[in-house]
Structures are given as structure tokens and as C-alpha cells.
Amino acid sequence: MQNYIFLDLDDTLFQTLRKCEHGSDDPALAVRAFLPDGTPNSFATRKQQWLWQWFQKDFKIVPVTARDAGAFGRVNLPFREEAVLNHGAVILDRQRRIDKPWMERMQDLLPDYYEKLLEVWEEVQVFAGRSEGYKLRLVRDFGIDWFGVVKHRSALEAPLRALLEEAVKPHPAFRDGCLYAHLNGNNLAILPKLINKEDAVRYLLDRYRRRHPEILTFGAGDSRTDAPFLALCDYALIPKNTQLFQTLVAVQ
């Protein structure tokens, strides 16, 4: 039986120093990712390092991440299987080439959503222009604008939630489900519903099941938007005290 794990990266396998329990006082931290200028900006605790060693030993590891190709390339871990990037918009094969059937599907369908994304993005720009601190970016990878990301200089979630409630949720494209939002900490992504980790993982699962007579699948993720792809797997791993963990605890 072949074992696969579909693995979210940020806040699951590593995190920024600010989110590490003991911060820079933890001598066991290992650098896991870098900024474009080479500055270390993501770190793994001792437990996360052990977790990675276990995954390497027993699983084929498929990263499933919001990172674009550039940011994924700055992760200091030896991934050898396919990679799901940009919240599921892009899949790379094991040679780090674009998965052509998946990309063709996305390119065929994206224009139906892109105009609505730009309409919402205009509202986001207007709202953000009323106060200082918002940082806006349309994520462009492989020559395509996929979705929008908003952060705030304060690193707090509250300003992003205010933007989401006042500028994004009232828009018809959000109300009818054409677009959706992912808010977790200092990160607000506004995405076409076409782009999601669940569909990308399902696409790869179908491939792996054709390749192997039997497979055992795990999923690991920290945010509510990871839950749908975790549900496709036989087992789910959720880091303690993360957004998804707190959501499940609140249901009790």
C-alpha cells in the first residue's frame, strides 16, 4: 500500500518567528523558508522538525500551499512529488513543470470569474485608500493574475475583517458564491471559487489511485479552507491552536 500525505505548509509545518511559542529564544528552531532577499522568515519547532522526519520516512509528500512558485522555491525542504500552489490554481509535476491538463482547465474557466474579481478588487482599493496600513497585491504567477491578497501593517486580523465585511461581502459576486474569501491572521485572500485546494487534491488523488492498486491518504492543514481537502483523505492532521483546530473545538 502506498502512503500519501497532502501537506499544507505555512502554520502547519512552519511559521514566522512571531508565531513561534518561544520566539527567537528557542535554540531548536530550524529555518524553513526565506524572503526574496535571502532573509530567513519561517521556522520549524523541534516537534515540527520531527514531524517532517516522520513524513519523509513513511509518506510520499505532496505540498498543498497558497504560496506562488517563487515563494515555494524559497522553502528549504526537499519535496519530490507534485506540488499544489496558489491555493490550487497551479499544479507542478515532479520535475517542477506545469501540469498542462490542469493549467488548460484553469485557463479555460478563469475568464468567467476574473472580471468579477477585478470589480471586487476596485472596492477593496477604495476601502483601503481611506486609511493607512493596508497592503494589496494581485497574485500573478506564470503570467496569470489568480487572486487578490490583503495584509495590514499592524499584523492584526481586525482591519482585514473590517475590509472583508464592508467592501467584499456586500458585492453580488461574493453573495452569489462566484468569489470567496480566506481570512486567517494577517492574511486575507479573495479568490474565484474555481481556485481551491480541494479540487486540485481530488485531481491528484484520481491520478494516484490509477497508479497504485491501494493508497492510504493523510491530509494536514491549519485553516478552515483546508478542511475540504482534508475531508478527501483517509485521515486528517490538524495542528493544535490553529484556526481549524479552534473551529472544531468550538463545535463541541
QUILINKA-V484055 format. One record per residue. RES is the residue in one letter. NEAR is the number of other ideal C-beta (glycine too) atoms within 12 Angstrom. D_LAST is the distance of its C-alpha to the last C-alpha in Angstrom with 2 decimals. Layout:
res->(RES;RES)
near->(NEAR;NEAR)
d_last->(D_LAST;D_LAST)
This chain:
res->(M;Q;N;Y;I;F;L;D;L;D;D;T;L;F;Q;T;L;R;K;C;E;H;G;S;D;D;P;A;L;A;V;R;A;F;L;P;D;G;T;P;N;S;F;A;T;R;K;Q;Q;W;L;W;Q;W;F;Q;K;D;F;K;I;V;P;V;T;A;R;D;A;G;A;F;G;R;V;N;L;P;F;R;E;E;A;V;L;N;H;G;A;V;I;L;D;R;Q;R;R;I;D;K;P;W;M;E;R;M;Q;D;L;L;P;D;Y;Y;E;K;L;L;E;V;W;E;E;V;Q;V;F;A;G;R;S;E;G;Y;K;L;R;L;V;R;D;F;G;I;D;W;F;G;V;V;K;H;R;S;A;L;E;A;P;L;R;A;L;L;E;E;A;V;K;P;H;P;A;F;R;D;G;C;L;Y;A;H;L;N;G;N;N;L;A;I;L;P;K;L;I;N;K;E;D;A;V;R;Y;L;L;D;R;Y;R;R;R;H;P;E;I;L;T;F;G;A;G;D;S;R;T;D;A;P;F;L;A;L;C;D;Y;A;L;I;P;K;N;T;Q;L;F;Q;T;L;V;A;V;Q)
near->(15;19;25;35;40;48;44;45;40;39;39;41;41;38;32;26;23;17;30;28;20;15;15;15;10;20;12;18;27;26;25;34;32;22;15;12;8;11;13;22;25;34;33;35;29;18;21;35;23;16;28;31;19;20;32;21;13;17;32;29;36;41;50;53;46;39;38;32;28;19;26;31;21;26;33;23;31;15;33;18;30;34;41;44;42;43;45;42;43;43;42;34;23;19;11;20;16;26;27;15;17;34;28;13;21;35;22;13;19;29;16;17;33;28;17;31;37;23;25;40;35;22;30;38;23;19;30;30;15;16;15;11;22;29;22;28;24;25;32;18;30;26;12;27;27;36;45;42;36;39;25;28;15;17;17;20;21;17;29;37;22;25;38;34;19;20;32;38;26;17;29;15;29;29;15;14;18;26;36;34;37;36;31;33;28;27;35;41;42;45;41;39;29;32;40;34;45;29;28;39;41;26;30;39;32;18;24;29;19;12;16;17;10;13;26;21;35;32;38;42;44;40;35;27;35;43;29;28;37;34;23;32;35;19;18;27;29;29;33;18;16;28;30;33;26;18;20;20;13;10;10;7)
d_last->(34.64;34.04;30.89;29.69;27.04;26.35;25.76;24.78;26.87;26.26;23.31;22.62;25.96;27.48;27.29;29.69;30.97;29.22;25.80;26.94;25.68;29.27;31.07;34.69;34.87;33.25;36.33;34.38;33.33;34.83;35.80;34.16;35.29;38.04;39.05;42.04;44.41;43.28;41.26;38.26;35.03;32.19;31.57;29.78;28.70;29.91;26.68;26.84;30.49;29.79;27.20;29.91;32.41;30.23;29.75;33.50;34.36;32.31;31.46;33.20;31.38;30.99;30.01;28.00;28.39;29.03;32.19;35.55;38.33;39.77;36.59;35.68;39.20;38.63;35.81;37.40;36.06;38.00;36.21;38.30;36.50;36.01;34.13;31.98;32.70;32.16;28.67;30.34;33.57;35.72;35.91;38.44;40.00;40.65;43.87;41.98;43.68;42.07;40.77;43.23;41.72;38.39;40.25;42.49;39.58;38.05;41.47;42.16;39.01;38.39;41.24;39.52;36.72;38.65;40.53;37.38;35.90;39.09;38.90;35.46;36.71;39.56;37.20;35.32;38.69;39.75;36.63;36.82;40.52;39.97;38.75;39.15;36.70;35.39;36.28;36.44;37.16;37.56;36.75;39.92;40.19;42.93;44.66;41.86;39.66;36.16;33.79;33.61;31.96;31.76;31.31;32.15;34.45;32.11;29.49;26.89;24.45;25.36;28.80;27.51;24.87;27.75;29.86;27.24;26.72;30.45;32.31;30.22;27.86;30.74;32.88;33.43;32.88;29.31;28.66;30.07;28.03;31.11;29.66;26.20;25.06;23.23;22.44;21.30;22.94;26.65;26.84;26.89;28.11;29.39;29.93;31.47;29.03;31.53;30.44;27.17;26.22;25.01;28.52;30.25;28.25;28.85;32.53;32.76;30.89;33.48;36.19;34.93;34.58;38.17;39.23;37.66;37.60;34.19;31.56;28.27;26.08;23.46;21.95;20.95;19.80;18.13;17.83;16.21;19.66;19.67;16.89;19.50;21.91;19.44;18.68;22.43;22.52;22.17;19.82;17.88;18.07;16.01;17.35;15.36;14.91;15.94;15.00;13.25;11.43;10.27;9.32;7.09;5.52;5.46;3.81;0.00)
